[in-house]
Amino acid sequence: MIVLAALFAVLGAASNAVGTAFQRKAASTVARGGGLRLLIALAHRPAWTIGVAGVAGAALFQALALVNGPMALVQPLFVLELPFALLIGASLMRRRLPPPVWWAITGVVAGLALVLGAAAPSGVEDQAPMVRWIPAVAICVGLMTAAVALARPGRPPLFRAAVLATASAVGNALTAALLKSATGTFSDRGLGAFLTSWQTYGFALTGVCAVLLLENALQAGWLAASQPALTIGDATVSLLLGITLFGERIRTGWWVLPEAIGVGCILWGVLLLSRVVPTVHAATDSGGR
């Protein structure tokens, strides 16, 4: 089950990366602008259709991963979306990635392998009693609300980007927890129970909120401020929710040392990618026009 969960999580990260890369490719072939006209123009691009299918596939793979394994394993593996998106995007635009990107990708992958190998996440529960859900949801929603209040217009752009990205990370983690519970209900009791479960509508709502917060974070400041907060925040909150809601376990003791080293490698790789991504995207966008 753990191997299956890891496989689905990696496929989910790759599928989301495909969606992002193909949507960027489609967007690079239409005139600047927004609104309904842009959406109509994109709908006529096969690349955009592939991108939408990639995003939908990622949601399906995430649900399959969460129903087969612990959140503490599944959510960190979605960090791979960023390097996957760069690799696929560069291939689509026929661009060569600079050496720092390869070093960063190596750091992220090696760090993930070290963290997950040392932590060895485990746990088979996909349901939690309301006595656990109420404080978990209240704390997550409270943190997201407080972040929005702190990131009001007028604050420094980097601060706003980091705070809003952190709020989005909390939303992503809560969405994953609700999705895990809802898909477990579907697996155990069928479609009727899934459609009447509050978690089903909860993950839809929190998912939309997380996306909106991320869009605002990206608009507020540099990717170098938002991406690390999003990446580390999602994994950290997912780990805490997995432990408190579903009784998941990770190894502690001396295992904390390699886990910390792995986290450091991931953070270093993500920071480096965050600095390089805008340059690569600018080159691919200009090349695709």
Secondary structure, 3 states (H helix, E strand, C coil): CHHHHHHHHHHHHHHHHHHHHHHHHHHCCCCCCCHHHHHHHHHCCHHHHHHHHHHHHHHHHHHHHHHHCCHHHHHHHHHHHHHHHHHHHHHHCCCCCCHHHHHHHHHHHHHHHHHHHHHCCECCCCCCCHHHHHHHHHHHHHHHHHHHHHCCCCCCHHHHHHHHHHHHHHHHHHHHHHHHHHHHHHHHHCHHHHHCCHHHHHHHHHHHHHHHHHHHHHHHCCHHHHHHHHHHHHHHHHHHHHHHHHCCECCCHHHHHHHHHHHHHHHHHHHHHHHHHHHHHHHHHHHHC
